[in-house]
């Protein structure tokens, strides 16, 4: 699994228990998952189809740095399925796992459309991406 982005936990990210608010974490995961899918399929014509059970394992506190990881499970004709893990950057404690997140490539009418991608890619830093 590759860990692509990090977040510094700030006081405004905390719940009344002074730990990371789950809603903030899920918002960050949703954004990171969309970016990951867009980078893999090289298109922004995607919709979230499915998110499996969300397993909250531990939490984070103000000042902690967390990192979000994504790993492709499979490519379908119109979809991409991957898993997600968020962990504490320094002690590596898992904070949350999601076994399946599915995005579907769609046409201009919102219907599934083949994407033609069959394997994971890691775009070069200087590779330009032009949204359709």
C-alpha positions in Angstrom: 0.0 0.0 0.0 1.2 3.5 -0.9 0.6 6.4 1.5 0.0 9.4 -0.6 -1.0 12.3 1.7 -0.7 13.5 5.2 -2.7 15.6 7.5 -1.8 17.5 10.7 -4.5 17.1 13.2 -5.6 20.5 14.5 -7.9 21.6 17.3 -10.7 22.3 14.9 -10.6 18.6 13.7 -11.4 17.3 17.2 -14.6 16.0 18.7 -15.8 16.8 22.3 -13.6 13.8 23.5 -10.6 15.7 22.1 -9.8 13.0 19.6 -10.1 13.2 15.8 -13.7 13.7 14.7 -14.7 10.8 12.4 -16.6 13.0 10.0 -13.5 15.1 9.3 -11.5 11.9 8.6 -14.2 10.5 6.3 -14.3 13.8 4.4 -10.5 13.6 3.9 -10.7 10.0 2.8 -13.5 10.8 0.3 -11.3 13.5 -1.3 -8.2 11.4 -1.3 -10.1 8.4 -2.8 -11.4 10.6 -5.6 -7.9 12.0 -6.3 -6.5 8.5 -6.3 -9.2 7.2 -8.7 -8.7 10.2 -11.0 -5.0 9.6 -11.1 -5.3 5.9 -11.8 -8.0 6.3 -14.6 -6.7 9.6 -15.9 -10.2 11.0 -16.0 -12.4 13.1 -13.7 -15.6 11.6 -15.1 -16.0 9.4 -12.0 -18.7 8.7 -9.4 -18.5 6.9 -6.1 -20.4 3.6 -6.4 -19.7 1.8 -3.1 -17.8 2.1 0.2 -17.7 -1.0 2.3 -17.7 -1.2 6.1 -15.6 1.5 7.7 -13.6 0.1 10.6 -12.5 2.7 13.2 -9.6 1.1 15.0 -8.0 4.0 17.0 -8.0 7.7 16.9 -5.6 10.7 16.7 -5.1 13.8 18.8 -4.2 17.4 18.1 -0.6 17.5 16.8 -0.6 14.0 15.4 0.2 13.5 11.7 -1.8 10.9 9.9 -1.2 9.5 6.5 -3.7 8.0 4.0 -2.9 5.0 1.9 -4.7 3.5 -1.1 -4.1 0.2 -2.9 -5.8 -1.0 -6.0 -7.7 -4.3 -5.6 -8.9 -4.6 -9.2 -9.9 -2.9 -12.4 -13.3 -3.6 -13.9 -14.4 -2.6 -17.3 -16.0 0.6 -16.1 -14.8 0.6 -12.4 -11.8 0.7 -10.1 -11.8 -1.0 -6.7 -9.3 -0.2 -4.0 -8.8 -0.3 -0.3 -7.8 2.4 2.1 -5.9 2.6 5.4 -5.2 5.6 7.5 -2.5 5.4 10.1 -0.5 7.5 12.5 2.7 8.7 10.6 5.1 8.0 13.5 3.9 5.1 15.5 2.1 3.4 12.5 -1.0 2.6 14.5 -4.0 2.0 12.2 -6.7 4.6 12.7 -9.2 3.4 10.1 -9.5 0.7 7.4 -12.0 0.5 4.5 -11.8 -2.8 2.6 -13.5 -1.6 -0.6 -14.1 1.7 -2.3 -15.5 1.5 -5.8 -15.5 4.3 -8.4 -17.2 4.0 -11.8 -16.2 5.9 -14.9 -19.2 7.5 -16.5 -20.2 9.2 -19.7 -21.7 12.7 -20.0 -25.1 11.3 -19.2 -23.9 9.6 -16.0 -24.0 6.0 -17.5 -21.1 3.6 -16.9 -18.5 3.8 -19.6 -15.4 1.6 -20.3 -12.2 3.3 -19.1 -9.6 1.0 -20.8 -7.2 0.9 -17.9 -6.0 -2.6 -16.8 -3.1 -1.9 -14.4 -2.0 0.5 -11.7 0.0 3.5 -12.7 2.1 6.0 -11.0 2.2 9.1 -13.2 5.5 10.9 -13.4 5.8 14.1 -11.5 6.1 16.1 -14.7 3.3 14.3 -16.5 0.5 16.7 -17.4 -3.1 15.7 -16.7 -5.8 17.5 -18.7 -9.4 17.0 -17.4 -11.9 16.0 -20.1 
